[in-house]
Amino acid sequence: MAPSMFRKDRVARDVLAPLLLRSLIGGTMIAHGVKHGRSLDGTAKWFESIGFRRPHLQARASAVVESAAGAALVAGFATPAAASAVVATMAVAGRSVHLPNGFFITSEGWEYVANLAAAATALAALGPGRISVDRLLGWDSKLNGDRAASSVLVVGLGAAAAQLALFHRPVPR
């Protein structure tokens, strides 16, 4: 393999791929969090309609967690924790709203939430990249690869299970 080709692959892997994933996943989460935060009463009514107890708490938590996790991902700060929050949020959304509707998002299916959760897990495995706060702090080498991906899934799915067990009572359709 030519040395220049190797360098290009490393730039794509170490800079572009993580930056692209962080920006898109993080930006999407920020957008959702801001949307929920701007309409807390409407968001609370929606949470109540899909079976969540303490809907105003859920609306505020949703706005804060989605915005904070998104901002952390964009910055590449505490990337595994932020990715876990994305997995948890998407698992809750998938179970409480999308799963009964089949796969396709056009029918409110689980395709979208599964892709965001998978991308967040892949980002954790890949690491935040060279251009990140985690890199500046030396955290990027502490939890990465298989360990990061499995940790993100365990923490994210565990948090989702706890959230659903504590607050969600499915509404008959």
N, C-alpha and C positions, 0 to 999 in steps of 0.2 A: 504494500500500500504506500502510495506517495506521501511524503511528509505534509504537503500542503492539503491533501485530502483529509488526513487525520486531523489537522487543525480545524478545518471547516466542520467536520463532524463534532469535534469537541465544542465549538462555538454554538452549534445548533443544540447540542445536548446540554451544555452547561450554562448557556445564556438565553438563547431564543426560546427553546421549548418551555422551560420553567416560567420565563417572563410572560409568554403568551398564555399559558394555562393560568398563572396567577392573575393576570389582568382580566381575562374573560370570566373566570369563575368568581373572582373577587368583585368585579364590576357588576356582575349579575346579582350577587348577594347584596351588595350595597343598594342597588336599584330596588330590590324587593323589600329590604329593610326600611328604606326611605318611604316607599309607597305605603307600607304598613304604618309607619310612624306618622305620616301626614293625615291618615284617616283612622286614628285609633278606635273611635266609636264604631265605624263601619267594619273595621277588621275584627273588633270584639264581637259584633253581631254575627259576622261570618263564622268565627271560631265557635260561637254558641250553636249556630245552625248545623255544624258538622259534628257536634257532640262533645265539645270541650267544656269542662267545668272551669270556673274562674276565668271567663273569656277576656276580661279586661287585663288581667295579669298575663294571659297568653299573648294578647296583642302587644303589650309593652315588651314582653320578653322576646317575641318574634322580631320586633323592630330593632331592639338592641343587639340581639345575638346575630341576626343577619347582617346588620350594618357593621358591627365590630369584626365579625369573622371576615367579611368582605374586605374591609380596610386592612386588616392584618395580612390577608393573602396578597393584596395589591402591593403592600410594602415588603412582603416576604418576611414578616415578623411572626415568630412562634408558629411557623407554618404547619407542623403536625397538629397542634391544638386547633388552629383555625380550620384546617381540613376536617378534623373530627367534628367540629360544629356544623360544617356543611353536610357531612354524612348524616349526622343526627337530624338536622332540619329536613333533609330530603327523605330520610326514612320515615319520619313522622308524617310528612306530607304524602308520601307514597302510601302508607298504611291507612291514614285517616281519610284520604280523598281519592287518590288515583288508582289504587290496586283493583277495585271492583269494576273499573271502566275499561279494562283491557290494556293493551300495549300503547296504542297510538295517542299522542298528545291531542290530536284533532278531536278525539272523543274523551278528553280529559284523562287519558291513560297515563301509565307510569313511565313512559319512554323518557321524558324530560328530566324527571327527578333522578332516575337511574343513571342517566348520562352525567349529570352534575356530580352525583356521589362517586361515580367511577372516576371521573376526571380529578376530583379532589383526592381520591386515594392514589391515583397514578402520580399526581403532583407530589404527594408525600413521599412516595417511593423514589421519585426522581430527585427530590430535594428542591429547595427554593431557588437555586442557581447562584451564579456569581454576583448578580446585581440584586442584593437583598439585604435587609437589616440582619437577618439571621447570619449571613456571611460576615458582615461587619462585626457582629458580636461573637463570632466563632461557634455559633450554635448549629450551623448547617452540618457539621460532622458528628454531632451528638446522637441524632436519631434520624436515620435515613435508610433507604433500600427496603428490604423485606420487613425488617423490624418496624420501620415507620409505617409502611402500608398496613401491616397486621395490627399495629397499635391504633391507627386511625379507624380501622374497621371495628375493632373491639370497643374502643371508647365511644365512637359515634353510634354504633348500633346499641350499645348498652345504655347510653344516654337517651336514645330514642325509645327504647323499651321502658325505661323508667318514666319518661314523660307520658307515654301512652298509658301505662299502668296507673299512674297517679291522677291523670287529668282527662283522659278520653273515654267516653262512653259512646260507642257507635250508635248512630241514629238509624233506625230501620228505613230502608229505601222502598 
